[in-house]
Amino acid sequence: MKRKKRKTDSMKSKQTSTINTLQKFGVSLYNQIKNKEFPWVKIPSRSTSNIHYDNKLRQYVLGDREIRRSSRNIRHIRPFTQLVWTASFAHELKTIGKTSTLRDVFYSAQAYDINFKNQQESDNIITDLETALDLSREDFNIFPEERSQIFGDLTIEYTIPGYEGRRINLTMHPDGLAIGPALTTADFIETSANKIIVIEKGAMFTRLIEEQAYKKFNALLIHTAGQPPRATRHLVRRLNMEFGLPVFVFCDADPWGMAIAITIIYGSVNAAHLHELATPEAKWMGLYSTDIVHYKLPSNKLANVDIKRLYDLQKDPRCSEEPWKSQIVDYLKYKKKCELEAFSRYGLDFVVKKYLPNKLASAR
């Protein structure tokens, strides 16, 4: 049965809202200068002391503390100027309907003699702008490099200039489609899928496509390429919210795979200022530490850095419940880790015929 979603003007209204917010920001600075004030901006603090875990929202959020960045302070002039230029650049992108990458922003600034020491500095300024205006960099049409992919029976309709109204189905390419700006801003029209399987590794993503897992499990397949970009996490949330599709996360059996699942489900500390990236109802279905033992999978010994990461996760409020809590204990007990590809010892189709059916049944 196809799930259909009635089209809305949400993308257009969001674009208009973002432009208006940027313009109001510019007007506020202009009025400060007009009133003979040194222009300034208030930004919610992103210090660790102002970030806390919200049990109701089930994600990290910012507290009430704010910092004031003022051109009166000589130490603030450089980051203040960079912030204002970035807002202007974002306004230009939105107005002309073009996109930019994080790397583009770093180099584009040099044309205006707004120099960043490195891309990390320009990325931090973009995050400051997000926090100050309560928007995301994707709202500004600024995206990271594309690396995640999606495959499955989902029909989308493009909204970007020059492609408005064009529809495609995401089974059209056997390698999957890149989760880039055109896809993440598209309208979702209809899908026959009744679940989403999020996969950490590219090799497993390809294996599931070849074994037609999207048909067998009636699922949309999403490849995160390691720690998922924010656009991918937002896409997962959109599909979950707009179509009501349950989400199942499938990662390597190690603390880093766990961290990927945790970020998809609960969000991250670094994006505590954004509330549309987490999918709290998603489920981590493995690989578990106990799966290594149960399926007798080829494994390696946990390194010291892995063990340290596990102890860090034990202190993380997101891991205070099951299955996280007991799985961390088991990792520390067995001191083993393995990759998704370890299932290949049982044949190329074992994961589709045996593992996933069992996991999906028990994860409901």
C-alpha positions in Angstrom: 0.0 0.0 0.0 1.4 3.4 -1.0 1.7 6.0 1.6 0.9 9.4 0.1 1.7 12.8 1.5 -0.2 15.8 0.3 2.1 18.5 -1.0 2.5 21.7 1.0 4.2 25.0 0.5 6.4 24.3 3.5 9.6 24.6 1.6 8.7 27.9 0.0 7.4 29.3 3.3 10.6 28.2 5.0 12.7 30.0 2.3 10.7 33.2 2.8 11.0 32.9 6.5 14.8 32.4 6.4 15.2 35.5 4.1 13.1 37.6 6.4 15.1 36.5 9.4 18.4 37.4 7.7 17.0 40.7 6.6 15.7 41.5 10.2 19.2 40.7 11.4 20.7 43.2 9.0 18.1 45.8 9.9 18.8 45.4 13.6 22.5 46.1 13.0 21.7 49.1 10.8 19.5 50.6 13.4 22.2 50.1 16.1 24.6 52.1 13.9 21.9 54.7 13.2 21.4 55.1 16.9 25.1 55.6 17.3 25.6 52.3 19.0 28.5 49.9 18.4 26.7 47.1 16.6 26.3 43.9 18.6 24.6 40.5 18.6 23.5 38.1 21.3 24.3 34.5 20.8 23.2 31.5 23.0 26.3 30.1 24.6 27.5 26.8 23.2 29.9 26.1 26.0 29.6 22.6 27.6 28.3 24.2 30.8 25.3 25.5 28.9 24.4 22.2 27.2 22.3 19.7 29.0 20.3 16.6 28.2 16.6 17.1 28.1 14.9 13.9 29.2 11.5 15.0 27.7 12.9 15.8 24.2 15.5 12.9 24.6 18.3 15.0 23.1 20.9 17.6 24.1 19.7 21.3 24.2 21.2 24.7 25.0 20.5 26.4 28.3 19.6 30.0 28.8 23.0 31.5 29.0 23.9 34.0 26.2 27.1 35.8 25.1 27.2 39.3 23.7 29.5 39.9 20.7 30.1 43.6 20.3 32.2 45.6 17.9 33.0 47.8 20.9 35.3 45.0 22.1 38.5 44.9 20.0 38.7 41.1 20.5 35.2 40.7 19.1 35.7 42.8 15.9 37.1 39.9 13.8 34.5 37.3 14.6 31.7 39.9 14.6 32.8 41.0 11.1 33.0 37.4 9.9 29.5 36.7 11.3 28.0 39.7 9.5 29.6 38.8 6.2 28.4 35.2 6.6 24.8 36.4 7.1 25.1 38.5 4.0 26.5 35.6 2.0 23.6 33.4 3.2 21.1 36.0 2.3 22.6 36.2 -1.2 22.4 32.4 -1.6 18.7 32.3 -0.5 17.8 35.3 -2.7 19.3 33.9 -5.9 18.3 30.3 -5.1 21.9 28.8 -5.2 23.7 26.5 -2.8 27.2 26.5 -1.4 29.4 24.0 0.5 31.2 24.6 3.8 34.4 24.7 1.8 33.0 27.2 -0.7 32.2 29.6 2.2 35.8 29.4 3.4 37.1 30.4 -0.1 34.3 32.9 -1.0 35.1 35.0 2.0 38.6 35.8 0.6 37.0 37.7 -2.3 35.7 40.2 0.3 38.9 40.3 2.3 37.1 38.4 5.1 39.9 35.9 5.8 39.4 32.8 8.0 42.5 31.1 9.4 41.1 27.7 8.3 37.9 26.0 7.4 37.3 25.1 11.1 37.1 28.8 11.9 34.6 29.5 9.1 32.5 26.4 10.1 32.4 27.8 13.7 31.2 31.2 12.5 28.4 29.5 10.5 27.4 27.6 13.6 27.4 30.9 15.5 25.0 32.3 12.9 22.8 29.2 13.2 22.6 29.7 17.0 22.1 33.5 16.8 19.2 33.2 14.3 17.8 29.8 15.5 18.2 28.4 12.0 20.4 25.7 10.4 23.1 26.0 7.8 20.9 24.0 5.5 18.3 26.8 5.8 21.0 29.1 4.5 21.6 26.8 1.5 25.0 25.8 2.9 25.7 22.1 2.9 28.7 19.7 3.5 30.1 17.6 0.8 27.7 14.8 -0.3 28.6 11.3 0.8 25.4 9.7 2.1 23.0 7.8 -0.2 19.4 6.6 -0.3 17.6 3.8 -2.2 14.1 2.6 -2.3 10.5 3.1 -3.4 10.1 6.8 -2.6 8.8 9.3 -5.2 10.1 12.8 -4.7 9.3 16.1 -6.4 12.2 18.6 -6.8 11.7 22.2 -5.5 15.0 23.7 -6.6 15.0 26.3 -9.4 15.1 24.8 -12.8 13.8 21.4 -11.6 10.5 22.4 -9.9 7.8 19.9 -10.4 10.1 17.1 -11.7 9.4 13.8 -10.1 11.7 10.8 -9.7 11.6 7.5 -7.9 14.6 6.6 -5.8 14.9 3.1 -7.3 16.1 4.8 -10.5 19.8 4.3 -9.9 21.3 0.9 -8.8 23.9 2.6 -6.7 21.5 4.8 -4.8 21.1 8.6 -5.0 23.3 11.1 -3.2 21.6 12.9 -0.3 22.4 16.4 -1.5 20.6 19.7 -1.4 18.2 18.9 -4.2 17.0 15.7 -2.5 16.9 17.0 1.0 14.7 20.0 0.0 12.4 18.0 -2.2 8.8 17.2 -1.5 8.1 13.6 -0.6 5.2 12.4 -2.7 4.6 8.7 -1.9 6.2 5.5 -0.8 5.3 1.9 -0.5 7.9 1.4 2.3 6.8 0.7 5.8 10.2 1.2 7.4 13.7 2.7 7.1 16.9 0.8 7.5 19.9 3.1 8.1 23.3 1.5 7.3 26.7 2.7 8.4 28.8 0.9 5.7 28.8 1.4 2.0 29.6 -2.2 1.3 26.6 -3.4 3.3 24.4 -0.7 1.6 25.4 -2.1 -1.8 24.9 -5.7 -0.6 21.3 -4.9 0.5 20.5 -3.3 -2.8 21.9 -6.3 -4.7 19.9 -8.7 -2.5 16.8 -6.6 -3.0 16.4 -6.1 0.7 14.3 -3.0 0.0 11.6 -5.3 -1.5 12.0 -8.1 1.0 11.7 -5.8 4.0 9.6 -3.1 2.3 12.2 -0.6 3.3 14.0 2.6 2.3 17.7 2.1 2.6 19.9 4.9 3.8 23.7 4.8 3.8 25.4 7.2 6.4 29.0 6.7 5.2 30.1 6.6 8.8 29.0 9.4 11.2 26.0 10.8 9.3 26.0 14.3 8.0 23.3 16.6 9.4 21.4 16.6 6.1 21.1 12.8 6.3 19.9 12.9 9.9 17.3 15.6 9.0 16.2 13.4 6.1 15.7 10.4 8.3 13.7 12.5 10.7 11.6 14.0 7.9 10.7 10.5 6.6 9.9 9.3 10.1 7.7 12.3 10.8 6.0 12.8 7.5 5.3 9.2 6.6 5.4 7.7 10.1 8.0 5.2 9.1 9.9 3.4 11.9 13.6 3.6 11.7 16.2 0.8 12.4 19.9 1.6 12.6 22.4 -1.0 11.5 26.1 -0.3 12.4 29.4 -2.0 13.1 29.8 -3.8 16.4 32.1 -1.4 18.1 31.7 1.8 20.3 31.9 4.0 17.2 29.0 2.2 15.6 27.1 2.7 18.8 27.9 6.4 18.7 26.5 6.6 15.2 23.2 5.1 16.3 23.1 7.3 19.3 23.6 10.4 17.2 20.8 9.5 14.8 18.4 8.7 17.6 19.2 11.3 20.2 21.2 14.0 18.4 24.6 15.3 19.2 26.2 17.7 21.7 27.7 19.8 18.8 24.2 20.4 17.3 22.4 21.0 20.6 21.2 24.3 19.2 19.2 22.4 16.5 16.1 20.4 17.3 15.2 18.8 14.0 18.1 16.3 13.6 17.2 13.6 16.1 14.7 10.7 15.6 14.0 9.6 19.2 11.7 6.8 18.2 14.4 5.1 16.0 15.8 1.8 17.2 19.3 0.5 17.3 19.2 -3.1 16.0 22.9 -3.9 16.0 25.4 -5.0 15.5 25.4 -5.8 19.3 28.3 -7.0 21.2 26.2 -10.2 21.9 25.7 -10.7 18.2 29.5 -11.3 17.8 29.2 -14.2 20.2 25.8 -15.5 19.1 26.7 -15.6 15.4 30.3 -16.5 16.0 31.4 -13.6 13.8 35.1 -12.9 12.9 36.3 -10.2 15.4 39.2 -8.2 16.6 40.3 -7.2 20.1 39.1 -3.8 21.3 41.9 -1.3 21.3 42.6 1.0 24.2 40.9 3.9 22.4 37.8 1.7 22.0 37.7 0.9 25.7 38.2 4.5 26.6 35.2 5.4 24.3 33.1 2.8 26.0 33.8 4.3 29.4 32.9 7.7 28.0 29.6 6.3 26.7 28.8 4.8 30.2 28.8 8.4 31.5 26.6 9.6 28.6 22.9 10.2 29.7 21.8 8.9 26.3 23.2 5.5 27.3 21.5 5.2 30.7 18.8 2.9 29.3 18.6 -0.4 27.5 20.0 -1.7 25.2 22.9 0.7 25.5 23.6 0.0 29.1 24.0 -3.8 29.0 25.7 -3.8 25.6 28.4 -1.5 26.9 28.9 -3.9 29.8 29.2 -6.8 27.3 31.7 -5.0 25.2 33.9 -4.5 28.2 33.4 -8.1 29.2 34.2 -9.7 25.8 36.5 -7.0 24.6 35.7 -7.9 21.0 34.5 -5.8 18.0 33.6 -6.6 14.4 32.4 -5.0 11.2 29.1 -5.5 9.3 31.0 -7.3 6.5 31.9 -10.1 9.0 28.6 -11.8 8.0 30.2 -12.6 4.6 31.7 -15.7 6.2 28.3 -17.3 6.0 27.6 -16.3 2.4 26.6 -13.1 0.6 22.9 -13.4 1.4 23.1 -14.5 5.0 22.4 -11.0 6.4 19.2 -10.7 4.4 18.0 -14.2 4.9 18.8 -14.7 8.6 20.2 -11.7 10.5 17.9 -8.9 9.5 14.6 -10.9 9.7 15.5 -11.9 13.2 16.5 -8.4 14.3 13.6 -6.6 12.7 11.2 -9.0 14.4 12.8 -8.5 17.8 13.2 -4.8 17.4 9.5 -4.0 17.0 
